[in-house]
C-alpha cells in the first residue's frame, strides 16, 4: 500500500485542493488535514473549510480530529474534497473523565472504564444503571425485578460492607448525589414494596459518558464515599457550531419473557383439584398485558466561538407488562458554557429537571399467605371463574383473593419532581493555574399515594371497626422532600517543566449539605361507595387516621488534593489525599483521612510490530464508607402517641467510617496494530471497622434499637478483571468489532466473631425464617438451611441431621451448605458490524457461580397448597409430598442462578443521499432493537436476574426471588433525525 | 484593569463562600430530641414512663414472653399445619423444649423486657418526680422479675454509666434480692389502685409481685436451677402477708364472675390487680391474637388457625367447669356445639346463629370444622387444619375484633389467693386454704380441689389457664421437665432456664447459661 502510494505520487502533477470537513453534526472547525508522507497540511476554519496548495493529484489526505475516526482520502485529481468524519468510540476513550478532571487514557494509573453514549445499546432505559449492565468488567448491575424503574443494585468490585451501603457514589457533572431513596416505599398490609430507583431522573439521551472508577487510586479523591467505587456521569454539551436539532424516538412493544408454567384448568382437575367449572384461566392473562411504550427526545444545540448551548426535552411513557404499572418520565436538560474575558473565565451552567409519574401494582417483597398480586394470580384455582354471571367479581374468601379484583382495587402513584443544577466557574489565574468554584443544588419532592378500595375484603388488611360494623378501604400518602447543596473550590496547577517532568496538581475544599424530610399519613375505613380515597382521605374513620413526619440533615466537609506526574514520558505517578468530616460520625471521630497512590509504567507506546503498547499499573489506597443512618452516633429519642417518649438510638461517640484498603495491579495492552486492545486487572480489597448495628440484645438494658459500632473483622474481596476489544475488520465499507469482559470475584469474611442472620424468607408458615448468614471464613450471604434429601414412603420430607444422616424435620439440623448468593463470575460480550449504511450490534451478559433461593416456590408451590385448593406447577401437584409436609426452608428450593442473556440486538440503517439534503436533513437513522430475546438458564422461576429485597435487621440479602415483578422481552423501533 | 477588578471580586466571592462553608460538623437531631444527659441535658421523664407502660403491650401477643411461659408446658402447643406455622420450627421447639440460643421468640422476650428496664432507669436516674420514680421502680421490678424467671441472670447498668459500656450482670440470686429490696422500698409510696383501672402501678400490684417473688424465692435462689428448692417458712409467711394486704375482692357470681375478668370491659373487674391497657380502636397491643392465634380461618371471628391445647391438659377440666366452657350472657360471637362462646372450643364449629347442621362450618379442604382432642406436632391428613382443641381465654370484642377494648390481665386476685393457699401449704403462717379452694371451685361450678400441693397445682392449671403462669408453676412444683404427650422424654435440666440470646453475647460480661 505504501509502495503503491509512493508510486502513484511520483506520477502526479500538483494542484490546489480545498473542501469542507464535517462530522455528524455539521462543519468541523479545527480539524487537521495533512498530506500523507509530508509535513504539508492545514487546519479547517470556523466553517470547516480548508485549502492546501500544490497537492499531488494522487496524494492522500489524512483528516483527523480528536474523538473522531481518522480518515484517509485519495485526492484522485479532484480539487474539491469533502469529508465527513465519523465518531470513534475507541478514540473517545482516549480521554477519560475521572474525579475532578480528566486524564488521557494512556496516562491513567487507575482502573477506570469509560462508557460513551455510542456504546449504549439499551433503548429507553429508565435508569443509567441499566446502561452499564454487562458492559464494564468488575461492575455488576442487578435489578430488583422486571418492573420499569425498579431499584437496581450496582456493585463495583463486589460487596465491601456487610450491611446496606454497597452502592457506588454517583457524581453527575461534578455534583455527588446523596444516594438515598428519593421516593417512598409502600405497604397497605400485604407486605412492603421498595422505593424506586433514585437514578431514574436522568434521561439516557442526555448522557455523554459514564466513567467507572474502580480502584482506590481513582476513588480515594472521593474519600469517605469512595470505597464502593464511583460512577461519574457527564451530560452532553453542544459540539456543533451551527444550530442543530435532533429528534429521536422509539416505540417499544413488550411482553412476558418468562415461561413459568402453572397448571391449566384441565390439568388442575386431572391431578385431583376441585373443579369449579371455569376453564381457560391463565395467571398471565389475568394480570399481564402486552405493553406499549414510547420515547421522544428533542435536542437543540448551538455554539459560537465562546459560547455553547444545548437544550433537550424528553418524554417517555413506559408501560409495564403488569396491568396498571408504568413509568411516565419528562425531562429537561440545559447546558450552557460561556467564555468571558478572552477565555480567562469560563462559566458552565447545567440544569437537569425531571418529572416522573410512576404507577405500581400491589407487588410487595414480603407477602404472606394471602399473597401479593403475583401470588394471588398464581394460586387462583384455574377452574374458578373470575366473574359471576351478573358481572360481579367471584369472591372466594378474605384469604383467597380474586387477582383481577385485587389489581383493580389497588391504586398506587408516585410523583417525583427533581432538579439538579450546577454552576461551575473556572478562572484562569495564569497559564498554569486555574481556580474553579462549583455550586450545585439537588432538590426533589416526591409524593406516593396508594389506596385499596373499600370494595375488597382481605383479612386484616385495610379494614377497621366502627361500632359493630367493619368498614373497608385504606389510603396512604407519603411525601419526601430533599434539598442538597454542594460547594466545591478547586485549584488546578498544570505545568510541563521539561520533556521529562510534566505535572498537574489539584487542591480543593468541599462542603455538602444533605437535607431530607418527609411525612406519612394514612386512614382506614371508608364509605363503601368512595373510590378516590387518596384524594379525599377525610372520608376515613376518624379513629383510624395516622400521621407521622421526620427530618434530618447531614453535612460533610472535605479537603483534598492530587498530584499527577509524568516522568521521562514513561513513569506515571498519581498521589491523592482526602480528609473528610461528617456530622454523622461519632464526636470522637469526626474526620478521616484517605490517601492513595497509583503508579504506571509505559513499557511501549505506539510501537510498530505485534505489541504496540503496553502499560503496567499498580495502585494502593484507603477509602471509606459512611452509609449508615443519620443520628446513629447520638442518643436519640422521639415522641410517640399520647406524649410517650421512645428511645431510638444508642449513642456511640466513637463511630467512624468503614475503611477499605485496596491494592491492585493491572496491564493495558495494544496488539496487532492496536486492533486488539485490552486490560487485565487484579485487585484485593480489605474492609475493616465494619459498620454494623450491634443487636440491641447485647446492649440491654438499653434502647430497643441497635447500636452502630465498628465491628472487628475483615471483609476481603479479591478479583480478576479482563476486558478486550478486537477490531476484526476495519475498512471503509465494512467494520466488525468484538468486545468482551469477564470478572471473577471472591468474597470472604475473616477474623469475624459474629453469626449474623440475613436473607429473610416470607410466606405462610415462614415467619422469622431466614436462609443466609454472614459469618467467619465464608462469603457474605452464604446459604444456611436444612439439606433436603427427598420424601420418605409417607411423603414426609427427609432432611440431613447434624451428623449427616437422614432425619425428619424435627431432628434435622441447619448448616452452611457452601453455596453463595453472589455470583463468582460475570461476563459481558458484544459485537458490532457496519456494512455501508447498515449497522448491527448484539450484546450478551451473564452471571455464574451463584445460587438463587426460590422463596416463591417455598411459600406457594408445595403439595399442601395444591390440596388446599391453590394452583401450583404440575410437577408439585403430582409429587410424592404428603399434604401435611411442612415447607421448611431447605435446599429443595435452592437453584443454580447461572444465566447468559442476549440483552440487546440492534439493526440500524443510516440514510444518505439527495433526498435527505432536499429535506435539509443532515442525517437520519432507523433502527430495530430487541431486548431480552434470548435467555439461557436452568432456573425455574421467572428470571434468574432477580434480587428481591429480603433484608433482615438491616442486613441485605443476595439472590432471593419472591413473587417479584416478571421480566419482559421487547422489540423497539426507532428513528434518529438530525436537522 | 477592569478585568482584574472583576477577577479579584470573583476571588473574594469564592473565599467568602469558602468561609460560609466551613462548619463544626456537630450532629443535629431534627425530628427527635437528644436523650443524652451527659452534657447537662434533661429528658422527658413523664413521656419515658408512659413508654415504659406501653412496653407491657408486648405481653399481649401470642409470641415472646407469653409463648415461652405457656407453650413450653403441657398447656399449649403450636402445631405445624402443612404450610402453616412452621416458622422455622420455633413453635415446635418451645413445646418440645429443644430451643437454642438463636430462637427468635427468646430473643424477642429478652429485648422487650430489658429495653423497658432501660426506660425505667431513664425515669429513675434523670430527675423523675417522686411519684414517677416509684412507678418506674415498680415497673422495672416487674420486667426484671420476668428476666430472672426466664433467663436467670440479668444484665444491668449502674446509674450514671455510659451507654457505650457493656452492661454488668447480676446472678439470679443477686437480681432476686434487688427486686425484693426495690419493691419493699416503694410499696408504700405507690398510689392505691383506682377503681375501674388497674393499668397503673399501685400498692396492690407491688404486694402481688412481692408475694410472687417470695413464693419463687426458693427456686430463684437455688444454687442449681434444677433444685432442690428450699421454701423457707418465713418467705411463705411473707407471701401470706402480702396477699392479705391486697384490697381486691372476688366476684363470686357463678360463671360470669370469672369471665368478667376477660370481657372487653374487664377494666371494671375488681379482681384485676395489674393490667396492660387497651383502648378499642386505638392504641394497644396485639390483643387480637387472644382469639386469632387459635380460631380457624372460617370461624367468626376469623383467625390464623394456630395454637391448641393438649388432650391431657384439657382432661383436667370437669365437663361442668365454667372456666372451660361458658356462654357469656348476651354474647354469641363464637359458636361451638354447646352454644358456648368462650373457653375451650372442641368438636364441630358453627356459623354465627343457631347450632344446626346447616350452619356447620368446614375447613379450607372441605373437611368438617371439628376440633379434635388428638393433635400432633406436625398435623396431617384429614385433621391437618382441625387437630387440637382451641382456647378462647378472652371474650372477643365484637365491636372491634382487630383492636379490641379488653385489657390484658397481668396480675389477678385468684392467682394471689392460690399463692396464699400454696404458701400456707408450704409452711407459711396463715389460714383459709379450704375457703380459697372452695370459693374458686364454686364459682366455676365444680367441686373443690384437695388442699394439697398437688391439688393446688391442678387448681392453678384450671383457674389460671393460658394466663402466662404455667411454666413458672410447673418449675416450682418440679413438673416442668417431665415427659408428656408430645414430649415423650424427660428434658435436660438446662431447659429450666432459657438461653441467653446469641445476639446478646456481644456483651462480653454475659456468659451463656449452663448447657447451651
Interface residues (C-beta under 8 A of the other chain):
Chain A: X274 X341 X344 X345 X369 X397 X398 X399 X425 X427 X429 X435 X437 X439 X459 X460 X463 X464 X465 X467 X468 X487 X489 X509 X510 X511 X517 X541 X543 X544 X549 X550 X551 X552 X553 X555 X557 X581 X582 X583 X584 X587 X590 X630 X631 X633 X634 X635 X636 X637 X638 X639 X640 X641 X642 X643 X644 X645 X646 X647 X648 X650 X651 X652 X653 X654 X694 X695 X696 X697 X698 X699 X700 X701 X702 X703 X704 X707 X754 X755 X757 X763 X764 X765 X766 X767 X768 X769 X770 X809 X810 X859 X862 X864 X865 X867 X868 X869 X882 X883 X884 X885 X886 X887 X888 X889
Chain B: X3 X6 X7 X10 X11 X14 X17 X18 X21 X22 X23 X25 X26 X27 X28 X29 X30 X31 X32 X33 X34 X35 X36 X43 X44 X46 X47 X48 X50 X51 X53 X54 X80 X81 X82 X83 X84 X85 X86 X87 X88 X89 X90 X92 X96 X102 X104 X107 X110 X111 X112 X114 X115 X117 X118 X119 X121 X122 X155 X156 X157 X163 X164 X166 X167 X280 X281 X282 X283 X297 X298 X302 X364 X365 X366 X377 X378 X379 X380 X381 X384 X398 X399 X400 X401 X402 X403 X501 X502 X503 X504 X505 X506 X507 X510
